[in-house]
Amino acid sequence: MGRVCGRGELQNKSFLLFFDLTRCATPKVIATGCPTPQVCVEKCPTTNWFYNPVSGDADMRPYLICQDGVNPKNESVTVQQFISSGKCAYYYVESEPIGRRCIPRNVADHAENIIAAIKASSSLSIYDSFEILEAILKAMKHVMRFAKFQQVAEGVFQDIKTSWWVLLSGFGVAMLVSFLWIILLRFISAIMIWFSLIAFIGLSGFGAYYTLNKYLTLRSGINNSTMTAAEYEFSKEISRFAELETTWLVLFIITVTILVVCLLVLIFLRKRINIAIALIGQASKAVGDIMSTLFFPVIPYVLQLVFLVLFCVVAILLASAGKTEYRIMCLEDGCGCPNVKENDTCTYEEFNNTACPGASCQFFDYVVDPNIPRLHIYNVFALFWSMFFVSAFGEMVLAGTFASWYWAFNKSKDVPTLPVTSSFCRTIRYHIGTLAFGSLIIAIVRMIRVILEYIDHKIREKTDSKIIRCIMCCCRCCLWCLEKFLKFINRNAYVYCAIYGKNFCVSAKNAFSLIMRNIARVVVLDKVTDFLLFIGKMVVVGIIGIASFFIFSGEVKPAQKYLPEMNYYLTPVIIITIGTFFIASAFFSVYAMAVDTLFLCFLEDCERNDGSEEKPYFMSKDLMKILDKKNKFKEA
């Protein structure tokens, strides 16, 4: 009827009851809706009831649940007529509200009682007794599967409800650990990077040894003689390539290649690695001196959440825009009328339900205007543009903050009092157009990617041509690479714009030229930084995840008396681990922006300054020592 339970005239009837829930247990429900009458009720049924034509009308009338406007106490109409016309439910089971819908309670546990109640009905007037029994029993399997899922979902929601304070505490600990990790990077960044590199080389060497040994063993045939026939068949079933000589030879070549490349990088680029270590140390100092940068990402995240909510609201309004459409829904044995077919359109007010006892006119969908799909496309593009704009805004503010720190000759005196606030105001006043243009480019590329994905989906439905799929895959790959490249250009353009205040095109051109002139340094620093940040995030997530697992699984006995009882101890573990990953990503994204900004400033410092009194270096003493540079006027 196009109404919503719990609103308007149905304010006191908040729950939706399906007359025949088994009709909802089919895949087509997603597209056509549930083909059974539905009614809003004050509370869900608390007992099991099935229509039995043997029982008297007086005994069954108090149990009837009927549509609005139908009076089950009207003795001029028999219970048989109420049931046959579909105006009253011919059965219902004990239910509870899930998502404002009456869903059977503990069907898996009480299936025998329900089935016994069904069998107690000798016949049903609108169905052959055997067919309806078979249909209900078959549909009950779907309901029982749903019931099991329902129990898990209820347990999860109950765990969240009872352990909310534990979850918040876990998130707080995750923030503290992330913060401490950032602080530690300021003092032991060199140790951490060198340890990571040496450990990676050691693992590569061990992998090369193991793969070579496995290859030689298989080649000599020793392995097959030590395996029983059953073991050999099992290993063959698990992995058909695991016992092939070629497999281990290929793995040996790959691991040796990685080992050689790492050794060459370590030998020939050790000076640049030292530069990366010193620069990462500088980034740690910058973040340590301006601690407010660690909490600034909250603002972009809130803005992105606002735009996401706005997108969802607009999408819902567009999806529900249009005129209501009603269609005929029939029972299992047909509509009962020769001229009435299922899914035919109908008018709810004019449809004569009594003439077709097996049919009902129900709300199906909204008939939308042909321009609505275009508005959906516009809404999606607006979401992309707004999200990329907010992300670019956060990058620009942080870039301006760290740039002001780097270009302060005396870090203790020349840094602005409120660097984040100053950069925030400067960005809003001068650089909004730059951010809008840069984010527009990324949004256009992302929109093209989405359209291409839609085209690829449609092509897969109509054809299985491998050539076309290969071409589409190549196009998608190229667009993905293009988007990544443009994001890299935009990020450095924002940094350059924050330093010099130039427009987007000039900043992008100059930043790209500066990077290309120092491409070796860029590659090494970028990969070392990514590796270090990845290790940092994984360490934080691992510490919190493992600690929460041991605490909630009962391994830590003293903590059990403070924890609430839960249905699934993995619920808080998973939620805390996922939340920790996002919290750590927020902290380390600030650190990554600091490294990128200071690196670009460092490159610019090397090119435009010479250490004289007129053009002194602004880099740290560690960087000057590594590069064998110094400010000459200080010696004098």
N, C-alpha and C positions, 0 to 999 in steps of 0.2 A: 504493500500500500504506500510505499515511499515514506513511511514515518520511522522515527527513531525512538526506541524504548528509553524511558526515563526523561523525555523532553515533551514540552507542551502539554497536550491533553493526557499524555501517557506518563506524566511526571512520577506518579506513584507506582507505575509498572515498569521496573527497570531492567527486567530480564526477558530474553527472547527464548521461546520454547518452540521446537520443531515438532509438528504432529507425528511425523514418521522419520526419525533420525537416520534410519537405514537408507533412506533415499539420498542422504547426503554423503554416503560412503562410496562415492564413485568419482573417478577422475574428472568427468565432465562438469562437476559442480563448480570448478574454478571458472569455467567459461560461461555456463548457463545459469548458475545459481542452484540452490537446493529446490528440487521440484516437489515441494510439500508445503501445505499451509503452515503459516507461522503466526504466533500471537504473543503479545507482551503480557507478562504475568508479574504479580507482586512478589512471589517467591517461587523457587523451583520445586518440583514434586519431591515429597519426602517418602514416598512409598512406590511400590511396583503395582501397576494396574493394567489389565488387558480386557478388552471387550469380550463378553461371553454371551452369545444369544440365548443360552439356556437360562441364564439368570433373569429375574424380573426387572422391569424398567425402574421400579421404585428403589431397588437395591443399587442400581448402577448410576442413577441421575446425580447423586451427591459427588461422584467421582469424575464426572465429565469436565473436561477443559475445552472450552469452545471459543470461536472467534468473537470479536467485538460485535455487539448487537444481537447475539444469539442467546436466548434464555433457555438453558437446559431444563428448567423447571416447568416449561410450557408443556402440559400433558397432552395437548392436541397434536403434538409431534412426538412420535415414538423415538426411543434411543436408536433403533435400527435406522430410522430416517436421518437422524442427526449424523450418524456414522457414515452412512452411504453417501450423503451429500458432501462429505468432507468438511462440515462445519464444526465438528468436534473430533478430538483425537480418539482413535480406537485403541491406543495403548500409550503408556508412558512408564518410565522407570525412575527409580530414585536418582536424583540429580543434584548438582551443585553448580553455582555460577562460576564460569570461567570466561573471562572477557565479556561479561554481561550476557552470556549464552548458557542455557541449561544443558550441561554435559553430564552423561551418566556417571555416577559415583562408584568407583571400585568395581567396574564391570568385570574385570579379570578375576576378582575374588568372589563375586556373587553371580557369575554366569549361570551356574547350575540352578540357582533359585529362580532366576529370570526365565530360563528355558523351561523349567517346570511349570511356571505360571502360564507360559505360552501354550504348553501342551494341555493345560487344564481347560482351555477353551476348545470346545468340541468342534466348532466351525466358525468361520467368519463370512458374513453374507456377501462381501464384495470380493472375496477371493475363494478359490478352491483351497480347502484346509491344508492339503498336502503341499501345494505350491507356495502358499504364504509361509508355512512353517519352514520349508526349505529356503525361501528367500530371506526370512528373518535370521535363520541360523547362519546363512552364508554372509549376510551383511554384518552379523554380530562379530565376525572375525575382524572386520575393519574397525568396529567400535572397540574391541578388546585391544587391538594394536594402539589405537588412540588412547585408550585408558592407561596403558603402560607408559606411553609418552607423557600423558597427563600427570601420572604419579611422579615421574622424574622432574617434570617442569615445576610442579607444586613444591617438591622437595628443594629444588634449586632456589625458587623464589622465597621459600620459607627460610632457607639458610642465609640468603642475602638480607632478609628482614631482621633476623636475629643477630647476625654478625656484622652489621653495618659499621659499628664502632671499631671492630677489628680490621675491617677493610680500610677505613680511614687511617687507622694507626699504621697499617702496612704501607699505605701511600706516603704517609709522613716519614716513615723510616726510609723508603725509597728516595725521597727528596734529600734526606740527610746524607745517605750514602753517595748519591750523585754529587752532592755539594762537596763532600769530603774527597771524592775522587778528583774533582776539578782542582781542589786545593793541593792534593798530592802531586798532580802534574806540574805544579809550579816548582817543586823541589826535586823530583826524581824522574822528570820526563826523559832525560838522557838514558838513565838506567833502564827504563821501561822500553824505550825504542830499541836499544841495542840488544836487550834480552829477547825481544820479540823477533828481531832479525836473525840472531844466532839460533834461537829455538826453531824457527822456520827452516833454516838451512840444515839443522840437525835432523829434523823430521824428513826433509827431502832426501838427505843422504841415507837415512834408514830405509825409506821407501825404495830407493834405487837398489840397495843391497837385498832387500826382501824380494822384490820382483825378479832380480837377476837369479837369486838362489832358487826361487820357485820355477823359473824358466829352465834352468839347468837340471833341476830335479825331474821335471816332467819330460825333458828331452831324453834323459837317461833311462826313463821308464821305471824308476824306483817307486814312484808314488802309487802306481796302479797295483803293484805287487803287495803293498801294505794295506790295501783296502779290500774289504769283502764285497761280494757282488751286491748285497743290499746297500752297503754304504756308497758304493759307486753309483747305483741307480738313484739313491737319494740326492747325492751331490749333483747328479746330472739333472734331476728334476728341479732342484733349487736354482741352479744357474748352469745353463748349458755351455757357457763360455768359461766357467771358472777353471776347468781342467784342460783348457787348450793351451798349447805352447805359444801360439800367436798372440793370445790375449795378454799373457805375462810379458812377452817380448815388447808389445806395444806400450804397456804400462811402464816397463823399464826405460824405454826411450823417452817417454813423457817425463818421468821423474828425473832422469839424468839431465834432460834439457832444462827443466826448472832449476835443478841444482846448479848447473853451469851458469845459467842466466843470473841467478842470485849471487853467485860468487863473483861474476864479472861486475855486476852492479856494485857489490860491496867493495871490490878492489878499485875500480875506476871512478866510482861516484862517491867515494867515502867523504870527500870534501863537501859535496853537495848534501850528503846525508847529515854531516855536522851542521851545515847551514840550516837544514830542516829542523834539527834538534834544537838549535839555538832559537830559531824563529818560534817553534812551539813553546819553548820556555818563555819567550817574550809575550806570546798570546796568553799564557797562564798568568803572567804578571799583570797584563792589561785587564784580564777578567778579575783578578784579585784586587786590583786598585779600584775597579768600577763594579762593585758587586751587584749594583742595581740592574746590570745587563742580564743577570741570570733570571730575574723575575719579569723582565720586559716582555718575553714571549707570551705571557698571559694575555696581554692586550690583543695581539693579532689572533690568538686562538679564540678569544671571546668574539671578536669581529667576524671571524670565519663562521663561528657557530650561529651568529645572528643572520648572516647571509644564507647559511644552509637552512635555517628555520624558515626564512622568507621564501626560499626556493620551494620548500615542501608545501608551504601554505598556498602559494600560487599554483603549484602543480595540482594540489587537491581541488582548488577552486576551478581550474580549467577542466579537470577530469569530471567534475560534477556539473559542469555548465551544459545546459541544453534542456530538452523536454523529456519527461519520463516516458518510458516505453514499457508496456505490459505484454506478456506472452502467456500462452496457454501451457500449463504443466499438467501432464496426465499421470495417472497411477500406472502400476506395472502392467495391468491387463488392458490398457487402452483408455481412451477418453470417454467411451460409452456412447458416443454420437458419431454417425457416419460422416457428417459434414464438418467435424471439428478435428483438427490435427495439432499435434504437439508442436510448440514453438511458433504457432501462428500468432500474429499480433491481435490484441483484444483491448477493449475499453473496460476498465474495472467497474465503473458505475453501471454499465449496461449489460455486463455479462450475466447470463442467467445460469447460475450454478446448478439449480435443481433439475434443469433439462438434461444436463450432462453430469451424472453423479461421479464419474471418474475424472473430471477435469476441473481446473481452477485457474483463474486469471490472476497472475502474480507479477509483481514488479521485476523487471529484467535488467534494464540499463537506461542510461540517458542517451538520447539522440543528439549528438553533438553537431555543432556548426562545422562546415568543411574547413574553416580557417583555424579551428582549434589546434590541429597538429602543427601548424606554422607557429602558433603562439607557444606551444611546447618547445619547439626548437629554439625560439627566442629566449625562453626561460632557461633552458639548459646552457645556452651561450652566455647569458647574463651570470649564471652561477660560475662558470669557468672564469670569466673575466673578473668578477668580484673576488673570487678566491685567490687568483694569481695576483690581483692588485694588492690585496691585504698582505700576502706573502712578500711581495716586492717592497711594500711599505716597511715591514719589519726588517728586511735586509738593509734597506736604505738607512733607517734609524741607527741600527747597530754599526753599519759601515761608517757613518758620520761620527759615532761615538768613539770607535777604536781609531779612526783616522786622527781625530783631535788629540788622542792620547799619544800616538806615534809622533806626530809633528810638533809635540811639545818638547823643546830642547831640554828643559829641566822638568822631569816628570813629576817632581814633588811640588812644583810651584806654578808651572805654566798650564797644567791641565785645567779646563774650566771647572767651576764649582759643581755644576749640575750638567755633566756632559750628555747624559741620556735625554734630559729635558730640553737642552739646547738643540740637540740633533733632531728631536721630535718636532719642535717648533720650526726649525729650519726646513725640514722636509715638507711640512704642511704648507709653509709659505712659498717655497721656491720650486719644489720638485714633484708636485702632484701630477703635472702633465707628463713628465718623464716616466713616472711609474705607470700612468694610464696607458701610454704608448707602448712601453715595453711589455706590460701584461697583456695588452691587446694582441700583440704578435703571437704570444704563447697560446692565448685563448683561441685564436684562429686556427693554429696548427692542431690543437687538441680537438677542436670541433671537426676538422677534416678527418682526424683519426676516428672519431666516433661515427661519422657518416660512412667512412670506409668499413668499419666494423659491421655496421648495419647492412651495407651492400654485401659484404662477405657472408653474413648470416643468411641473407636471402638467396645468394648464389648456391650455398650449400644445400638449401632446401630443394632447389630446382635441378641442380646438376652435380655430378660427382667427378667432373673433369679434373684430373691432376694438374694439367697445364694451367688452368684458370686458378686453381687453388695455390699453385706455386707463384703465379704472378701476383695474386692478392697478398700472399705472405711476404713477398719481396717489398711490395708497396707499404705494407704495415711496418715492416722492419725499417725501411728508409724514413718513414715519417716519425717513428720512435727515435731514431738517431738524430733526426733534424730537431725534434723537440728538446732532446737532451743537450744538443749543441747550442741551441738558442737560449736555453736556461743558463748554460755556462757563460755565454756572452753577456746576457742580461745581468747576471750576478756581478760580473766584473765591471760592467758599465755603471751599475749603481755605485760601486766602490769608487770608481774614477769620478763619477758625478759628485759624490759626497766630498771628494778631495778638492776638486777644482770648480764645481758648480756649473759645468758645461751641460748642454742639452744631451738628449739620449744618443742621437746619431754620432755626434762628435765624441762623446764619452766611450761608446761602444767601439768606434774606430781606433781611438788612441789606446784603449785598454787591450784590444786584440793585438795591435801592433807591438805593444810593450811585452805581451805574453809570448808572441812569436819570436821576438828577439832573445827571449830567455826560456825557450821551450824545454830544454833539458832540466833546468831548475824546477820549472812548473810541474813536469811529469813526476819527478822524484818526490817533490814536496807533497803534491796532491795524493799520491799513492801511500806515502808514509803516513800522512795525516789521516787518510781514510782508514788505514789499517789500525792506527792507534785508537781512533774514535770507536771503531767497531769493537776492538778488544775491550775498551772502557765500558761501552754499553753492555756487552755480553757479560763482563765481570759483575757489573751492578745487577743486571737481571738475574744472573746465576746465583749471586749471593742471596738476594731476596727470595728468589724462587725456591732454592734448596732449603733455606731457613724456614720459610713458611710451610714447606712440605713436611719437614721433620716436626714442626710445632703442631700442625693440625692432624698429622697422622698418629700422634700419640707417642712419638719417640722421646719428646721432651716432657718428662713426667711432671715437673713442677708447674708447667704452664697449663696443665689440663684443668686445674681447679678454677682458672680464670676464664676459660673459654666456654661459650654457650654450646648446648647440645645441637648437633647438626646431622642432617640426613646423609650428606655427601661431603666428606672432608676435602675433596678436591675442588669443590666450588670456590671457596675463598683462595685456595692456592692458585687456581687458573686466573681468577679475576685480579689478584694482587700481582701476578707475574706479568699479565698483559698491561695492567696499569703502570707497572714499573718500567716496562719497555718504552711507553710513551713519555713518562716523566724523564727518563734518562735521555731519550731523544731530544726533548725540549732543552735540557741542560747542555747537551753536547752540540746541539745546533748553534747555540751561542758561541761555543768554543770554536766550531768550524768557521763561523763567520768572522771571528777574531783572527784566525789564522789566515784566511783568504784576504782580509783587509790589510793586515800587517805585511803580508807577503807582497801585495801590489805596491804598498807604500815603500817597502824595502827595495823593490826593483826600481821604482821611481827615484828613490833616494840615491841609489848607486849611479844612475844615469845623469842626474841633473846636479849632483854635488860632487866636490873633489876634496873636501876636508879643509879647505882654506877658511879664513875668518869670514869671508863673504859668503861662502857656500859650505857650511859645516855639515858633517854627517849627523843624521838624527837617529841612526841605528844604535843598538846597544853595544857595549864594549866587547861582549862575546862575539857578536857578528863581525865587528871590525877586526878582531883578532884572527878569526877564521879566514877572513878575506884579505888579511894583511893590509888593512887600511887603518888610518888614524886621522884625527883632527890635528892638523899641523900647528894651528895657532895656540893650542893648549901647551905644546912643548915649549914654545917660545915664552 
